[in-house]
Amino acid sequence: MPEVKPVLQLVSALPFFEESALPNAPLDLQLMPGECAVIETADTARTTAFAELCSGMTPLRQGEARFMGYDWTGLDRERAAALRGRIGRIHHKGAWISMLGTHVNIMLAQLHHTREPETSIARSATELAQALGLPGLPLVRPDRLSEGDLMRAACVRAFLGAPQLLLLESAINPERPELTAPLLDLLSRALDRGAAAVCFTRDVPFWQAQSFPVTHRLHLMDDGLKPMLSV
């Protein structure tokens, strides 16, 4: 049988401190297919910086950051960009292209990174949108959507195309209870097919109340990643 490689692997990864909101301490994390880490931090800048580290966008002064067995630092720009096409991410700050319709924003990565026909991508995106409570793909620009519908659109974009790694900077939290059940269902299905996920939170009790198979419960602190204490 072929060796199963970690989806995400941080090995004593230490960014250049002056270029990162991350702690000035080595970071270690390994996620195998089907594993989910919940990471608690109240600092949104640190959350975004950690997601960028996992995505190979943060230069390191020591250690490694690997995705699907590939060391980000060993990839040229084209191959790194193609590999990022296998990552689904919900950004704190949206990361929308304001001049394009929301539907184009949602499908853009799949149109760029795959050879899937546009009609097939649109059909999959529409199914995800309806599962998350939208009537279909939103055609208006992102700034014309309500905050709730924009978050639903961000979730559609993140899960579209069966990503191998999910980096969820927001969305699954008690402030959006209407999204909790459908999002956890999508996340569970993604893990079942072999994806891995990192879910960031500011509300540990919320996650402790969920009957969801979290494999890693961690705090992102000034001295690195630390296990959450059991309650």
Secondary structure by P-SEA (a helix, b strand, c coil): ccbbbbcbbbccccccccccccccbbbbbbbcccbbbbbbbccaaaaaaaaaaaacccccccccccccccccccccaaaaaaaaccbbbbbccccccccccaaaaaaccccccccccaaaaaaaaaaaaaaaccccccccccccccaaaaaaaaaaaaacccccbbbcccccccccccaaaaaaaaaaaaaaacccbbbbbccaaaaaaccccccbbbbbccccccccccc
